[in-house]
């Protein structure tokens, strides 16, 4: 899916995501990202790939249960107190592992990856701003009744999990590594295993279930020091709400997801 098409889809989400909740986003700023921290757009290397975007969405059957959403919520609540690379690594591994444990219930999936810095930064801003804007998160936005104008029911059949990351791929030595400065890795070296893994995915494997497993496995081994911004969203976001098959299959805005069955 092209970035332009995705933008249109995300605008449609404003009508779909009523009743959801934005759970977590972290990074150097909580507003619109610019090219700031390590000059993503002015790299000195031969390849101008100083920012990488990765985003993944999974539609998971929950069989009427709130257990998966509650487990993710507990992880994210604990992540709010994360202030070290090791803690961030544990959080990412925990989320990825939890999603992989529920692989038997994956129904649909979607992912995007960009290595062009302009596209990477704009796509992260696009995913972040559009999803957050379209998901109800404030008390006065959350109602006890399902919005019948945009939703068919609140039956608990599916959960949609969105993970997004902007990775620093700049060829600059990390500042928080121990040991002699001459032997410290660069942000590009930290990101390289994840980048290589994605680069080696064949086009005809993009939407295979095993590819989504590889992507989550790649996140588990990603060095968090290369993460400039990241976010996780869960929809529906409350124990009272739900997403039915009627909502998922009956709304055109979900088609980019339901086009890619993982069964």
Phi, psi and omega in degrees: 000133181284161179299321180297317179296319180298323180298317179297317179300317183293330176295324178296331181302334182304328179272341187267323193276009180305128179096355177278182179214137176278125188263313185201141169213142181218160180155192185286335179217157176254003175260201180292131182285140170247190186270030198287296206304312179230036174051062182306323190268004183232046183293157182260352183281171179292324178263124180270070179236058188272354173222135179240138174249136172223131176220143181219142175230139177231134171259121188238131174290134181242356171054041177080001184264154175254009189296314182294314179300317180295321179296316177297320180298320179294319178298316183290322177298319178292328182293338179301336180263009181287127180222018178220160180297322180295320178293320178296320178299315180297321180296311181299316180297321181294315180296312180299318181295320179297318178294321179292326177297334180261022182301328179300339184254005177297132180249311179222160179206157179209144175209156177221150178212133177223137177252349172289126188298318179298315180293320180299311183292315181293325180290321176298312178302320181295308177303308185299307186292318183288318179294314181296320181293330185267353180256128178293127181225345180266152183306321182283354176267342187263121179250162179281337182256146177293144179283099185290343178293325185243352185230149179271323181197173175247026178297134185273089177248324187225155173232138177246123180247130180241126174241135178220146182215142167247118186257139176277114180248025183285142180275066182225138184296137178294147186265345187248025179265147179276165177092182182299134183304327183294339184252007178285145179285163173265164177298325179296320178294323178294324183276343189301316180301318180292316179298315181297321178301315180290319180300334183271000177281124180285150185301322181283000177252359187309319189251017175285148178300322180295333178292319178295324175296317177297319181297315179292323175298321177298322178295325181297330181258004180288132176287118186293347179292344179271356181277117176274315176218149174207159179207152175225133180232142178232130180225131355293158188252006179231157180293336183279336188265167179204167178232120184263166176295330177297318179293317186291315185269343183268353183250124183300331182296341178268000189299325180299334176274312185287351173289345186238082180287140177255013177274000000 
